[in-house]
């Protein structure tokens, strides 16, 4: 793994980890973040860089400490929760 992408991969995996822990689909979390599922997917697949302010927004939305998004853990297997209607 290239050193340039390691932090991005850890962050991507944790976004997915906490999203699934809250039983949210990508569409649900994207709606809560006021973004698109395509953008969220690119973040969860470590395909995009992300601003620090937006990482904080994600942490707040997922109700986790920002440092928790940088804890190295086992790679989360793909799993898709059912779509919920977010109000």
N, C-alpha and C positions, 0 to 999 in steps of 0.2 A: 504494500500500500504506500503510495507516495505521501510524503510528509505534508504536502500542501493540502491534501484532501482528507487527512485523518480527522481533523476537528469537524469538518463538514459532514463526514460519515457518522461520527458520534452524535452530532446534533440531529441529523436526519433520522437516525435510529431512535433517538429519544422522543422526538416529536411523534413518531409513529407509536412508540411504546406508550406514552401518556395518552395519546388519542384513543388507542385501543383499550387502555385501562379505564377510560371514561366511557367506553362503549359508543364511541362516535365514529361515523363514517367520514371519509375525506370530505364529502359534500357537506356534512353537518359542521365539521370544524371550519371548513372554508367559509361557510355562512357566518359562523360566530366571529371569524377573523375579518369578515367583510372583504374577502378575496375570492378567487376562483378555485375550483377543485384542480384545475390543470396546474396552477401555480403551486398549490399545496403539494400536489404529487411530485412536482419537480424539486421541491424542498425535501420531501421524504425520501427521494431517490438520490439525494446529494448532487443534483445536477445544476444547482444555482447557488451563487453566493447570497448572503443575506445580511442586511444591516443589523447592527447591534440593537437599535431601537425596536426593530421588528421582532427580534428574538425575545426582547422583554415583553412585547405585546403577546406573543405566543405563550410565554410562561404565565403571564397574568390570565390569559384566556383558559389555559389548561389548569390553572390554580396550583402551580408548582413554583418553587424557587428557581430563579434563572440558572443557578449553579447545577441544579438537577438535570438540566438539559445537556450538560457536558460530562456526565458520569459515563464512563465506558462500561458497557454491558453487552451481553450476548445479542447477536443480531436477531431482531424480531422477525418471526416468520410472517409472511403475508396472511392476513385474515381480514375479512370484510364484514363488519357489523351491518345490520340492517339500517337503512336510512330512516332518520327520525325527522319530524317536522319541527324545526326550531322556530320559536316565535320571536 
